[in-house]
Amino acid sequence: MPGYKVDLCGIDTSSLPVMKNARMMELIPLAHEGDLDARTAIIQGNLRLVLSVIQRFSNRGEAADDLFQVGCVGLMKAIDRFDVSQGVRFSTYAVPMIMGELRRYLRDSTKVRVTRSLRDLAYKALQARDALLEEHHREPTITEIAEKMGAEREEIVFALEAIQEPVSLYEPIYNDSGDAIYVMDQIRDTTVSDETWIQELTLREALRRLNEREKKILAMRFYQGRTQMEVADEIGISQAQVSRLEKNALLKVKKML
């Protein structure tokens, strides 16, 4: 974003340097040996990376400064744990670490209360995930996390989902200089389709064409769950008449449908 200035934590992000991966491979071993100048150079050379990651969390209602600081913590953890001998780009390793730190921060500040046991299980799952990430230099699967913990996969899924921050239905997920697309626009009710909606309208129209007695009988039988004897007592006719009227009304509705 050349020429575009964003102030975060007193830093002019338009002037942030970008360090090449080859240079980082040279400096990281020095940082691990305690060279503070090398460590500082790596951090400064990756602040733009932190900035790009926190933009994914910009709709969570948190201050950008706070997210930036948390992202920097994740960056420093990535520097301390990165193994140059693995032949992996630093950014490939650092991005999941930064995102993990941000998710932990957002999880801990959520207003939704989760039971202590479930939260503890989720914490252990995240620790196992970090350990697997450090070992394999890739994002581990839920199955791998469960196997490392000796737990059921479903338990891990449930625990991790329980600590996720709720997402507003009105949170925008895409905006291309026009009307935004919100989360609610991507949600589908599989129990209702165009076909069932049309059938419901047709059924309402068919019921509207019945006479008042037929409407009352069907309402008492199928909406109130009354027996034919109860309907007969209510209306003041015999059960046989109720049965005949009910049958005729259903035939009319079926024919109109």
GROMACS elastic network, one bead per residue, 0.5 to 0.9 nm:
[ bonds ]
;  ai    aj funct       b0    kb
    1     4     6  0.56521   500
    1     5     6  0.82563   500
    1    13     6  0.89286   500
    1    14     6  0.68268   500
    2     5     6  0.81843   500
    2    14     6  0.61392   500
    2    15     6  0.83360   500
    3    14     6  0.60727   500
    3    15     6  0.84828   500
    4    13     6  0.81216   500
    4    14     6  0.56865   500
    5    12     6  0.61175   500
    5    13     6  0.59581   500
    5    15     6  0.80296   500
    6    11     6  0.78627   500
    6    12     6  0.58650   500
    6    13     6  0.53580   500
    6    14     6  0.66394   500
    7    10     6  0.57885   500
    7    11     6  0.52943   500
    7    13     6  0.61805   500
    7    14     6  0.85776   500
    7    65     6  0.87176   500
    8    11     6  0.51793   500
    8    12     6  0.68863   500
    8    13     6  0.71317   500
    8    64     6  0.71113   500
    8    65     6  0.53590   500
    8    66     6  0.89960   500
    8    68     6  0.71955   500
    8    69     6  0.89375   500
    9    12     6  0.87120   500
    9    64     6  0.88246   500
    9    65     6  0.55159   500
    9    66     6  0.83651   500
    9    68     6  0.77504   500
    9    69     6  0.77259   500
   10    65     6  0.89847   500
   11    14     6  0.87546   500
   11    15     6  0.84702   500
   11    16     6  0.83129   500
   12    15     6  0.58525   500
   12    16     6  0.71333   500
   13    16     6  0.52204   500
   13    17     6  0.89260   500
   13    47     6  0.82160   500
   13    48     6  0.73029   500
   13    51     6  0.83240   500
   14    17     6  0.87046   500
   16    44     6  0.71348   500
   16    45     6  0.72580   500
   16    46     6  0.85197   500
   16    47     6  0.69865   500
   16    48     6  0.66089   500
   17    44     6  0.68383   500
   17    45     6  0.53289   500
   17    46     6  0.77967   500
   17    47     6  0.80823   500
   17    48     6  0.77126   500
   18    44     6  0.79770   500
   18    46     6  0.63787   500
   18    47     6  0.80901   500
   18    48     6  0.70371   500
   18    49     6  0.85931   500
   19    22     6  0.84329   500
   19    23     6  0.67146   500
   19    24     6  0.68874   500
   19    41     6  0.84940   500
   19    42     6  0.73483   500
   19    44     6  0.83134   500
   19    46     6  0.67689   500
   20    23     6  0.54788   500
   20    24     6  0.65231   500
   20    25     6  0.89499   500
   20    45     6  0.82074   500
   21    24     6  0.50493   500
   21    25     6  0.62838   500
   21    26     6  0.88403   500
   21    89     6  0.66203   500
   21    90     6  0.67277   500
   21    91     6  0.81026   500
   22    25     6  0.51552   500
   22    26     6  0.66490   500
   22    27     6  0.89947   500
   22    89     6  0.89440   500
   23    26     6  0.51584   500
   23    27     6  0.63873   500
   23    28     6  0.87415   500
   23    42     6  0.88973   500
   24    28     6  0.58266   500
   24    29     6  0.89167   500
   24    38     6  0.89643   500
   24    41     6  0.88800   500
   24    42     6  0.64853   500
   24    45     6  0.86542   500
   24    90     6  0.76642   500
   25    28     6  0.56441   500
   25    29     6  0.73431   500
   25    84     6  0.62616   500
   25    89     6  0.87188   500
   25    90     6  0.80394   500
   26    29     6  0.65793   500
   26    30     6  0.74111   500
   26    84     6  0.89424   500
   27    30     6  0.51866   500
   27    31     6  0.62121   500
   27    32     6  0.87549   500
   27    35     6  0.87791   500
   27    38     6  0.54980   500
   27    39     6  0.73949   500
   27    41     6  0.82038   500
   27    42     6  0.71708   500
   28    32     6  0.62056   500
   28    33     6  0.86695   500
   28    38     6  0.71706   500
   28    39     6  0.71738   500
   28    42     6  0.75235   500
   28    79     6  0.69622   500
   28    80     6  0.83289   500
   28    82     6  0.79700   500
   28    83     6  0.86129   500
   28    84     6  0.76004   500
   29    32     6  0.50310   500
   29    33     6  0.63815   500
   29    34     6  0.89454   500
   29    35     6  0.88808   500
   29    38     6  0.89063   500
   29    83     6  0.86408   500
   29    84     6  0.77014   500
   30    33     6  0.50500   500
   30    34     6  0.66032   500
   30    35     6  0.54604   500
   30    36     6  0.85191   500
   30    37     6  0.89838   500
   30    38     6  0.62828   500
   30    39     6  0.77809   500
   31    34     6  0.51591   500
   31    36     6  0.63748   500
   31    37     6  0.78304   500
   31    38     6  0.53527   500
   31    40     6  0.85729   500
   31    42     6  0.85352   500
   31    79     6  0.81107   500
   31    80     6  0.79799   500
   32    35     6  0.71990   500
   32    39     6  0.81778   500
   32    79     6  0.82676   500
   32    80     6  0.66168   500
   32    81     6  0.88873   500
   34    37     6  0.89278   500
   34    38     6  0.85316   500
   34    39     6  0.80600   500
   35    38     6  0.54485   500
   35    39     6  0.63811   500
   35    40     6  0.87865   500
   36    40     6  0.60153   500
   36    41     6  0.84885   500
   37    40     6  0.51327   500
   37    41     6  0.61280   500
   37    42     6  0.86632   500
   38    41     6  0.51093   500
   38    42     6  0.62476   500
   38    43     6  0.86971   500
   39    42     6  0.52050   500
   39    43     6  0.62763   500
   39    44     6  0.86994   500
   39    76     6  0.86557   500
   39    79     6  0.79724   500
   40    43     6  0.51278   500
   40    44     6  0.61434   500
   40    45     6  0.84451   500
   41    44     6  0.51920   500
   41    45     6  0.59677   500
   41    46     6  0.86768   500
   42    45     6  0.50169   500
   42    46     6  0.63171   500
   42    47     6  0.88525   500
   42    79     6  0.80006   500
   43    46     6  0.53137   500
   43    47     6  0.63087   500
   43    72     6  0.79316   500
   43    75     6  0.72683   500
   43    76     6  0.71100   500
   43    79     6  0.82348   500
   44    47     6  0.54519   500
   44    48     6  0.83183   500
   45    48     6  0.73941   500
   45    49     6  0.84600   500
   46    49     6  0.50926   500
   46    50     6  0.66119   500
   46    51     6  0.88056   500
   46    75     6  0.78694   500
   46    91     6  0.84724   500
   47    51     6  0.62122   500
   47    52     6  0.86985   500
   47    68     6  0.87981   500
   47    71     6  0.88822   500
   47    72     6  0.73546   500
   47    75     6  0.83865   500
   48    52     6  0.62033   500
   48    53     6  0.86874   500
   49    52     6  0.51654   500
   49    53     6  0.63846   500
   49    54     6  0.88543   500
   49    75     6  0.88882   500
   49    91     6  0.76853   500
   49    94     6  0.87370   500
   49    95     6  0.77344   500
   50    53     6  0.51780   500
   50    54     6  0.62827   500
   50    55     6  0.87970   500
   50    68     6  0.68386   500
   50    71     6  0.56916   500
   50    72     6  0.65277   500
   50    74     6  0.86637   500
   50    75     6  0.72445   500
   50    95     6  0.79018   500
   50    98     6  0.71517   500
   51    54     6  0.53729   500
   51    55     6  0.64966   500
   51    68     6  0.66877   500
   51    71     6  0.80030   500
   52    55     6  0.54820   500
   52    56     6  0.74982   500
   53    56     6  0.57463   500
   53    57     6  0.76495   500
   53    71     6  0.78142   500
   53    95     6  0.70663   500
   53    98     6  0.73952   500
   53    99     6  0.69066   500
   54    57     6  0.52613   500
   54    58     6  0.64992   500
   54    64     6  0.77508   500
   54    67     6  0.62951   500
   54    68     6  0.65589   500
   54    71     6  0.69620   500
   54    98     6  0.86241   500
   54    99     6  0.79029   500
   54   102     6  0.78768   500
   55    58     6  0.50146   500
   55    59     6  0.84141   500
   55    64     6  0.85918   500
   56    59     6  0.77891   500
   57    60     6  0.57873   500
   57    61     6  0.86486   500
   57    62     6  0.83233   500
   57    64     6  0.89758   500
   57    67     6  0.80990   500
   57   102     6  0.82600   500
   58    61     6  0.71265   500
   58    62     6  0.73063   500
   58    63     6  0.83689   500
   58    64     6  0.71394   500
   58    67     6  0.85816   500
   59    62     6  0.77148   500
   59   171     6  0.70333   500
   59   172     6  0.79564   500
   60    63     6  0.88356   500
   60   106     6  0.83203   500
   60   165     6  0.87105   500
   60   167     6  0.81085   500
   60   171     6  0.87518   500
   61    64     6  0.89526   500
   62    65     6  0.85471   500
   62    66     6  0.70692   500
   62    67     6  0.69948   500
   62   106     6  0.84460   500
   63    66     6  0.53334   500
   63    67     6  0.64782   500
   63    68     6  0.87010   500
   64    67     6  0.51064   500
   64    68     6  0.60227   500
   64    69     6  0.86342   500
   65    68     6  0.50752   500
   65    69     6  0.62641   500
   65    70     6  0.87028   500
   66    69     6  0.52394   500
   66    70     6  0.62746   500
   66    71     6  0.85493   500
   67    70     6  0.51038   500
   67    71     6  0.59860   500
   67    72     6  0.85765   500
   67   102     6  0.68610   500
   67   105     6  0.84719   500
   68    72     6  0.62127   500
   68    73     6  0.87924   500
   69    72     6  0.50675   500
   69    73     6  0.65103   500
   69    74     6  0.89104   500
   70    73     6  0.51031   500
   70    74     6  0.65552   500
   70    75     6  0.87618   500
   70    98     6  0.79908   500
   70   101     6  0.66114   500
   70   102     6  0.61141   500
   70   105     6  0.73305   500
   71    74     6  0.50654   500
   71    75     6  0.62477   500
   71    76     6  0.87908   500
   71    97     6  0.87622   500
   71    98     6  0.52318   500
   71    99     6  0.73157   500
   71   100     6  0.89955   500
   71   101     6  0.65854   500
   71   102     6  0.61466   500
   72    76     6  0.62231   500
   72    77     6  0.86125   500
   72    98     6  0.74115   500
   73    76     6  0.51983   500
   73    77     6  0.63160   500
   73    78     6  0.86634   500
   73    98     6  0.75347   500
   73   101     6  0.73210   500
   74    77     6  0.51025   500
   74    78     6  0.62010   500
   74    79     6  0.87462   500
   74    94     6  0.76752   500
   74    95     6  0.85812   500
   74    96     6  0.88342   500
   74    97     6  0.55390   500
   74    99     6  0.75141   500
   74   100     6  0.74607   500
   74   101     6  0.52980   500
   74   102     6  0.77110   500
   75    78     6  0.50281   500
   75    79     6  0.63197   500
   75    80     6  0.87811   500
   75    94     6  0.62194   500
   75    95     6  0.80482   500
   75    97     6  0.69775   500
   75    98     6  0.57049   500
   75   101     6  0.88962   500
   76    79     6  0.50217   500
   76    80     6  0.62739   500
   76    81     6  0.86982   500
   76    94     6  0.89807   500
   76    98     6  0.88948   500
   77    80     6  0.51437   500
   77    81     6  0.62136   500
   77    82     6  0.84421   500
   77    94     6  0.84893   500
   77    97     6  0.74178   500
   77    98     6  0.83817   500
   78    81     6  0.52548   500
   78    82     6  0.57352   500
   78    90     6  0.83557   500
   78    93     6  0.70775   500
   78    94     6  0.52505   500
   78    95     6  0.85728   500
   78    97     6  0.60866   500
   78    98     6  0.76891   500
   79    82     6  0.54332   500
   79    83     6  0.88124   500
   79    90     6  0.83681   500
   79    94     6  0.77198   500
   80    83     6  0.87396   500
   81   134     6  0.70217   500
   82    86     6  0.88014   500
   82    90     6  0.73740   500
   82    93     6  0.73768   500
   82    94     6  0.82404   500
   82   134     6  0.74909   500
   82   137     6  0.87945   500
   83    86     6  0.59299   500
   83    87     6  0.82428   500
   83    88     6  0.83670   500
   83    90     6  0.89710   500
   83   134     6  0.84437   500
   84    87     6  0.60856   500
   84    88     6  0.71697   500
   84    89     6  0.85100   500
   84    90     6  0.82105   500
   85    88     6  0.80915   500
   86    89     6  0.89573   500
   86   136     6  0.89757   500
   86   137     6  0.80408   500
   88    91     6  0.85207   500
   88    92     6  0.69291   500
   88    93     6  0.72962   500
   88   137     6  0.74552   500
   89    92     6  0.53521   500
   89    93     6  0.68065   500
   89    94     6  0.88142   500
   90    93     6  0.52652   500
   90    94     6  0.59456   500
   90    95     6  0.85991   500
   91    95     6  0.58599   500
   91    96     6  0.88800   500
   92    95     6  0.59835   500
   92    96     6  0.75433   500
   92   137     6  0.81357   500
   92   138     6  0.81074   500
   93    96     6  0.62912   500
   93    97     6  0.68646   500
   93   133     6  0.81505   500
   93   134     6  0.83161   500
   93   137     6  0.61325   500
   93   138     6  0.71722   500
   94    97     6  0.50907   500
   94    98     6  0.61068   500
   94    99     6  0.85773   500
   95    98     6  0.51728   500
   95    99     6  0.61244   500
   95   100     6  0.84816   500
   96    99     6  0.50302   500
   96   100     6  0.59181   500
   96   101     6  0.85839   500
   96   133     6  0.85005   500
   96   138     6  0.83939   500
   96   139     6  0.72913   500
   97   100     6  0.50564   500
   97   101     6  0.63067   500
   97   102     6  0.87289   500
   97   130     6  0.78407   500
   97   133     6  0.85504   500
   98   101     6  0.51945   500
   98   102     6  0.63120   500
   98   103     6  0.86828   500
   99   102     6  0.50382   500
   99   103     6  0.60835   500
   99   104     6  0.85807   500
  100   103     6  0.50878   500
  100   104     6  0.61893   500
  100   105     6  0.86284   500
  100   126     6  0.84263   500
  100   130     6  0.84438   500
  101   104     6  0.51683   500
  101   105     6  0.62617   500
  101   106     6  0.87299   500
  102   105     6  0.50712   500
  102   106     6  0.61905   500
  102   107     6  0.84453   500
  103   106     6  0.50963   500
  103   107     6  0.58629   500
  103   108     6  0.84938   500
  103   164     6  0.81589   500
  103   165     6  0.86255   500
  104   108     6  0.60774   500
  104   109     6  0.85898   500
  104   126     6  0.88909   500
  105   108     6  0.53167   500
  105   109     6  0.63461   500
  105   110     6  0.87904   500
  106   109     6  0.51914   500
  106   110     6  0.61669   500
  106   164     6  0.83570   500
  106   165     6  0.68832   500
  107   110     6  0.53232   500
  107   111     6  0.89196   500
  107   163     6  0.59167   500
  107   164     6  0.61350   500
  107   165     6  0.59651   500
  108   111     6  0.86547   500
  108   163     6  0.83331   500
  109   112     6  0.88851   500
  109   165     6  0.88323   500
  110   113     6  0.77831   500
  110   163     6  0.82595   500
  110   164     6  0.83692   500
  110   165     6  0.60614   500
  110   166     6  0.82264   500
  111   165     6  0.84172   500
  112   162     6  0.89779   500
  112   163     6  0.81162   500
  112   165     6  0.77208   500
  112   166     6  0.80229   500
  113   163     6  0.85768   500
  114   117     6  0.84885   500
  114   118     6  0.67262   500
  114   119     6  0.63003   500
  114   162     6  0.67773   500
  114   163     6  0.69343   500
  115   118     6  0.53610   500
  115   119     6  0.61584   500
  115   120     6  0.86130   500
  116   119     6  0.50745   500
  116   120     6  0.60211   500
  116   121     6  0.85754   500
  117   120     6  0.50957   500
  117   121     6  0.62297   500
  117   122     6  0.86480   500
  118   121     6  0.51156   500
  118   122     6  0.62212   500
  118   123     6  0.86716   500
  118   158     6  0.84522   500
  118   159     6  0.55298   500
  118   160     6  0.85966   500
  118   162     6  0.76769   500
  118   163     6  0.85430   500
  119   123     6  0.61565   500
  119   124     6  0.86670   500
  119   159     6  0.68162   500
  119   160     6  0.83320   500
  119   162     6  0.79279   500
  119   163     6  0.69682   500
  120   123     6  0.50385   500
  120   124     6  0.62477   500
  120   125     6  0.85719   500
  120   159     6  0.87013   500
  121   124     6  0.51619   500
  121   125     6  0.61617   500
  121   126     6  0.86849   500
  121   155     6  0.84862   500
  121   156     6  0.73992   500
  121   159     6  0.63721   500
  121   160     6  0.83288   500
  122   126     6  0.62104   500
  122   127     6  0.86352   500
  122   156     6  0.69564   500
  122   157     6  0.88647   500
  122   158     6  0.87105   500
  122   159     6  0.50835   500
  122   160     6  0.53261   500
  122   161     6  0.87308   500
  122   162     6  0.82971   500
  122   163     6  0.73665   500
  123   126     6  0.50990   500
  123   127     6  0.62254   500
  123   128     6  0.86050   500
  123   159     6  0.88848   500
  123   160     6  0.85413   500
  124   128     6  0.61118   500
  124   129     6  0.84627   500
  124   149     6  0.79700   500
  125   128     6  0.50196   500
  125   129     6  0.60451   500
  125   130     6  0.86557   500
  125   142     6  0.89807   500
  125   145     6  0.64792   500
  125   146     6  0.76572   500
  125   148     6  0.89895   500
  125   149     6  0.73251   500
  125   156     6  0.68124   500
  125   159     6  0.84214   500
  125   160     6  0.77395   500
  126   130     6  0.61769   500
  126   131     6  0.85821   500
  126   145     6  0.84747   500
  126   160     6  0.83673   500
  127   130     6  0.51090   500
  127   131     6  0.62327   500
  127   132     6  0.86500   500
  128   131     6  0.50512   500
  128   132     6  0.61548   500
  128   133     6  0.84823   500
  128   145     6  0.60291   500
  128   146     6  0.86530   500
  128   148     6  0.68905   500
  128   149     6  0.70783   500
  129   132     6  0.51493   500
  129   133     6  0.60328   500
  129   134     6  0.85854   500
  129   139     6  0.77045   500
  129   140     6  0.63345   500
  129   141     6  0.84512   500
  129   142     6  0.85817   500
  129   144     6  0.84954   500
  129   145     6  0.59745   500
  129   148     6  0.89931   500
  130   134     6  0.61363   500
  130   135     6  0.85512   500
  130   139     6  0.86764   500
  130   140     6  0.86751   500
  131   134     6  0.51628   500
  131   135     6  0.61724   500
  131   136     6  0.86799   500
  132   136     6  0.59260   500
  132   137     6  0.76638   500
  132   138     6  0.79130   500
  132   139     6  0.77488   500
  132   140     6  0.62458   500
  132   144     6  0.82295   500
  132   145     6  0.76638   500
  132   148     6  0.85810   500
  133   136     6  0.53990   500
  133   138     6  0.53071   500
  133   139     6  0.56410   500
  133   140     6  0.62856   500
  134   137     6  0.54030   500
  134   138     6  0.78251   500
  135   138     6  0.83309   500
  136   139     6  0.80603   500
  136   140     6  0.80351   500
  137   140     6  0.88116   500
  140   143     6  0.81819   500
  140   144     6  0.61845   500
  140   145     6  0.68036   500
  141   144     6  0.52149   500
  141   145     6  0.64174   500
  141   146     6  0.87082   500
  142   145     6  0.50830   500
  142   146     6  0.61271   500
  142   147     6  0.86048   500
  142   153     6  0.66244   500
  142   156     6  0.72364   500
  142   157     6  0.71790   500
  143   146     6  0.50755   500
  143   147     6  0.61406   500
  143   148     6  0.86375   500
  143   152     6  0.85208   500
  143   153     6  0.58339   500
  143   156     6  0.87861   500
  144   147     6  0.51135   500
  144   148     6  0.61978   500
  144   149     6  0.86634   500
  144   153     6  0.88160   500
  145   148     6  0.51903   500
  145   149     6  0.62877   500
  145   150     6  0.85195   500
  145   151     6  0.85161   500
  145   153     6  0.81038   500
  145   156     6  0.79500   500
  146   149     6  0.51520   500
  146   150     6  0.58419   500
  146   151     6  0.50374   500
  146   152     6  0.59472   500
  146   153     6  0.52535   500
  146   154     6  0.86748   500
  146   155     6  0.83523   500
  146   156     6  0.64408   500
  147   151     6  0.64302   500
  147   152     6  0.78530   500
  147   153     6  0.79700   500
  148   151     6  0.79007   500
  149   152     6  0.86782   500
  151   154     6  0.85603   500
  151   155     6  0.70017   500
  151   156     6  0.72928   500
  152   155     6  0.53158   500
  152   156     6  0.66557   500
  152   157     6  0.89067   500
  153   156     6  0.52610   500
  153   157     6  0.62937   500
  153   158     6  0.86908   500
  154   157     6  0.50809   500
  154   158     6  0.60849   500
  154   159     6  0.85455   500
  155   158     6  0.51651   500
  155   159     6  0.60994   500
  155   160     6  0.85994   500
  156   159     6  0.51407   500
  156   160     6  0.60896   500
  156   161     6  0.84462   500
  157   160     6  0.53192   500
  157   161     6  0.60511   500
  157   162     6  0.85157   500
  158   161     6  0.52055   500
  158   162     6  0.60827   500
  158   163     6  0.89891   500
  159   162     6  0.51203   500
  159   163     6  0.67644   500
  160   163     6  0.55667   500
  160   164     6  0.66595   500
  161   164     6  0.52866   500
  161   165     6  0.87463   500
  162   165     6  0.83925   500
  163   166     6  0.88857   500
  164   167     6  0.88173   500
  167   170     6  0.83896   500
  167   171     6  0.69930   500
  167   183     6  0.82931   500
  168   171     6  0.52194   500
  168   172     6  0.89560   500
  168   182     6  0.89951   500
  168   183     6  0.74149   500
  168   184     6  0.85045   500
  169   172     6  0.84440   500
  169   182     6  0.67293   500
  169   183     6  0.50188   500
  169   185     6  0.83769   500
  170   181     6  0.88103   500
  170   182     6  0.53602   500
  170   183     6  0.60270   500
  170   184     6  0.64205   500
  170   185     6  0.87964   500
  171   181     6  0.84907   500
  171   182     6  0.54169   500
  171   183     6  0.58244   500
  171   184     6  0.82062   500
  172   175     6  0.72619   500
  172   180     6  0.60601   500
  172   181     6  0.56215   500
  172   183     6  0.63789   500
  173   180     6  0.74807   500
  173   181     6  0.58747   500
  173   182     6  0.55416   500
  173   183     6  0.64103   500
  174   179     6  0.88890   500
  174   180     6  0.57989   500
  174   181     6  0.52075   500
  174   182     6  0.71926   500
  175   178     6  0.62739   500
  175   179     6  0.65228   500
  175   181     6  0.63455   500
  176   179     6  0.74905   500
  176   180     6  0.72580   500
  177   180     6  0.80598   500
  181   184     6  0.82885   500
  181   185     6  0.63186   500
  181   186     6  0.81058   500
  182   185     6  0.53194   500
  182   186     6  0.71563   500
  183   186     6  0.54399   500
  183   187     6  0.68345   500
  184   187     6  0.52500   500
  184   188     6  0.84447   500
  185   188     6  0.81017   500
  188   191     6  0.88297   500
  188   192     6  0.86376   500
  189   192     6  0.57266   500
  189   193     6  0.77700   500
  190   193     6  0.67486   500
  191   196     6  0.86059   500
  192   195     6  0.80382   500
  192   196     6  0.60533   500
  192   197     6  0.67428   500
  193   196     6  0.52775   500
  193   197     6  0.61271   500
  193   198     6  0.86089   500
  194   197     6  0.50845   500
  194   198     6  0.61813   500
  194   199     6  0.85929   500
  195   198     6  0.52335   500
  195   199     6  0.61901   500
  195   200     6  0.86729   500
  196   200     6  0.61015   500
  196   201     6  0.86664   500
  197   200     6  0.51421   500
  197   201     6  0.64172   500
  197   202     6  0.86974   500
  198   201     6  0.51311   500
  198   202     6  0.61546   500
  198   203     6  0.85718   500
  199   203     6  0.60310   500
  199   204     6  0.85854   500
  199   257     6  0.78830   500
  200   203     6  0.50244   500
  200   204     6  0.62014   500
  200   205     6  0.86396   500
  201   204     6  0.51600   500
  201   205     6  0.62924   500
  201   206     6  0.86686   500
  202   205     6  0.51120   500
  202   206     6  0.61577   500
  202   207     6  0.86716   500
  202   256     6  0.81029   500
  202   257     6  0.64781   500
  203   207     6  0.61423   500
  203   208     6  0.85018   500
  203   253     6  0.72942   500
  203   254     6  0.89069   500
  203   256     6  0.82808   500
  203   257     6  0.67600   500
  204   207     6  0.51713   500
  204   208     6  0.61268   500
  204   209     6  0.88803   500
  205   208     6  0.50298   500
  205   209     6  0.66193   500
  205   256     6  0.87386   500
  206   209     6  0.54074   500
  206   210     6  0.70945   500
  206   252     6  0.78243   500
  206   253     6  0.54559   500
  206   254     6  0.84492   500
  206   255     6  0.89138   500
  206   256     6  0.59762   500
  206   257     6  0.71020   500
  207   210     6  0.54474   500
  207   211     6  0.87048   500
  207   214     6  0.88593   500
  207   215     6  0.68743   500
  207   249     6  0.87604   500
  207   252     6  0.88672   500
  207   253     6  0.66430   500
  208   211     6  0.80147   500
  208   215     6  0.80506   500
  209   253     6  0.87302   500
  210   213     6  0.81160   500
  210   214     6  0.60047   500
  210   215     6  0.60697   500
  210   249     6  0.71095   500
  210   252     6  0.79448   500
  210   253     6  0.82211   500
  211   214     6  0.54345   500
  211   215     6  0.62288   500
  211   216     6  0.87167   500
  211   249     6  0.89451   500
  212   215     6  0.50748   500
  212   216     6  0.61292   500
  212   217     6  0.86586   500
  213   216     6  0.51179   500
  213   217     6  0.61932   500
  213   218     6  0.87073   500
  213   235     6  0.86592   500
  213   245     6  0.84590   500
  214   217     6  0.51558   500
  214   218     6  0.62328   500
  214   219     6  0.84927   500
  214   245     6  0.65675   500
  214   246     6  0.67908   500
  214   248     6  0.85426   500
  214   249     6  0.59514   500
  215   218     6  0.53450   500
  215   219     6  0.60460   500
  215   220     6  0.85977   500
  215   249     6  0.80875   500
  216   219     6  0.50644   500
  216   220     6  0.60893   500
  216   221     6  0.84770   500
  217   220     6  0.52446   500
  217   221     6  0.60234   500
  217   222     6  0.84721   500
  217   228     6  0.87295   500
  217   231     6  0.68325   500
  217   232     6  0.89791   500
  217   235     6  0.86329   500
  217   242     6  0.74006   500
  217   245     6  0.78668   500
  217   246     6  0.65373   500
  217   249     6  0.88082   500
  218   221     6  0.50626   500
  218   222     6  0.57634   500
  218   223     6  0.74931   500
  218   246     6  0.66056   500
  218   249     6  0.77788   500
  218   250     6  0.82787   500
  219   222     6  0.55570   500
  219   223     6  0.50586   500
  219   224     6  0.65103   500
  219   225     6  0.85092   500
  220   223     6  0.57972   500
  220   225     6  0.63040   500
  220   226     6  0.55739   500
  220   227     6  0.82402   500
  220   228     6  0.89564   500
  220   230     6  0.89275   500
  220   231     6  0.67846   500
  221   224     6  0.59798   500
  221   225     6  0.50679   500
  221   227     6  0.63929   500
  221   228     6  0.71959   500
  221   231     6  0.74556   500
  221   246     6  0.86470   500
  222   225     6  0.53274   500
  222   226     6  0.74580   500
  223   226     6  0.82368   500
  226   229     6  0.81258   500
  226   230     6  0.60195   500
  226   231     6  0.64962   500
  227   230     6  0.51695   500
  227   231     6  0.62803   500
  227   232     6  0.85817   500
  228   231     6  0.50207   500
  228   232     6  0.60089   500
  228   233     6  0.86121   500
  228   238     6  0.89620   500
  228   239     6  0.58478   500
  228   240     6  0.85731   500
  228   242     6  0.63426   500
  228   243     6  0.68915   500
  229   232     6  0.50114   500
  229   233     6  0.62231   500
  229   234     6  0.85969   500
  229   238     6  0.78561   500
  229   239     6  0.55381   500
  229   242     6  0.82665   500
  230   233     6  0.51706   500
  230   234     6  0.61723   500
  230   235     6  0.86887   500
  230   239     6  0.86145   500
  231   234     6  0.50273   500
  231   235     6  0.61032   500
  231   236     6  0.82039   500
  231   237     6  0.84379   500
  231   239     6  0.78289   500
  231   242     6  0.72229   500
  232   235     6  0.53114   500
  232   236     6  0.55874   500
  232   237     6  0.50393   500
  232   238     6  0.54497   500
  232   239     6  0.53329   500
  232   240     6  0.86263   500
  232   241     6  0.79487   500
  232   242     6  0.61331   500
  233   236     6  0.51458   500
  233   237     6  0.67549   500
  233   238     6  0.77279   500
  233   239     6  0.83500   500
  234   237     6  0.81550   500
  235   238     6  0.88585   500
  235   242     6  0.89463   500
  237   240     6  0.83544   500
  237   241     6  0.64695   500
  237   242     6  0.71067   500
  238   241     6  0.52359   500
  238   242     6  0.64351   500
  238   243     6  0.87408   500
  239   243     6  0.61288   500
  239   244     6  0.86118   500
  240   243     6  0.50622   500
  240   244     6  0.62112   500
  240   245     6  0.86197   500
  241   244     6  0.50703   500
  241   245     6  0.60278   500
  241   246     6  0.83795   500
  242   245     6  0.51595   500
  242   246     6  0.59060   500
  242   247     6  0.84345   500
  243   246     6  0.51752   500
  243   247     6  0.61094   500
  243   248     6  0.86190   500
  244   247     6  0.51698   500
  244   248     6  0.61656   500
  244   249     6  0.85714   500
  245   248     6  0.51391   500
  245   249     6  0.60451   500
  245   250     6  0.86105   500
  246   249     6  0.51355   500
  246   250     6  0.62104   500
  246   251     6  0.86104   500
  247   250     6  0.52460   500
  247   251     6  0.62104   500
  247   252     6  0.87223   500
  248   251     6  0.50635   500
  248   252     6  0.62628   500
  248   253     6  0.87399   500
  249   252     6  0.51116   500
  249   253     6  0.63094   500
  249   254     6  0.86460   500
  250   253     6  0.50656   500
  250   254     6  0.60457   500
  250   255     6  0.84769   500
  251   254     6  0.50637   500
  251   255     6  0.60424   500
  251   256     6  0.86063   500
  252   255     6  0.51305   500
  252   256     6  0.62271   500
  252   257     6  0.86087   500
  253   256     6  0.51868   500
  253   257     6  0.61445   500
  254   257     6  0.50767   500
